[in-house]
């Protein structure tokens, strides 16, 4: 595992201005970024990583885009900058955990849970159709 890419708020990655760090994992970090008055998510991964997971993610998302999927982010840009690869995609809302914790009893209603389950199954179906 290589060194985790750290980007400072206000830095530009090509035309994408870094607004905030959203999180990080074993192979990279995710940032909220902006361009043309809109917000996006920018994922990074070091070019020295032995396993290039970001390239695989980009490939899968591009295949899903060809199939006009309903449940996955759209790629806005991808490329290399300094010593890292990046992909910019649509920014989704809060996580299911954050939404659940905002509920009065910290849980979803039965109807909401069923709706989430159906959407997850549809997303799996879309993913397995490519």
Secondary structure, DSSP 8 states (H G I E B T S, - for coil): --------TT-EETTEEEEEEEEE-SS-EEEEEEETTEEEEEEEEETT-SS-HHHHHHHHHHHHHHTT-SSS--EEEEEEETTEEEEEEE-----HHHHHHTSTTSS--HHHHHHHHHHHHHHHHHHHT-
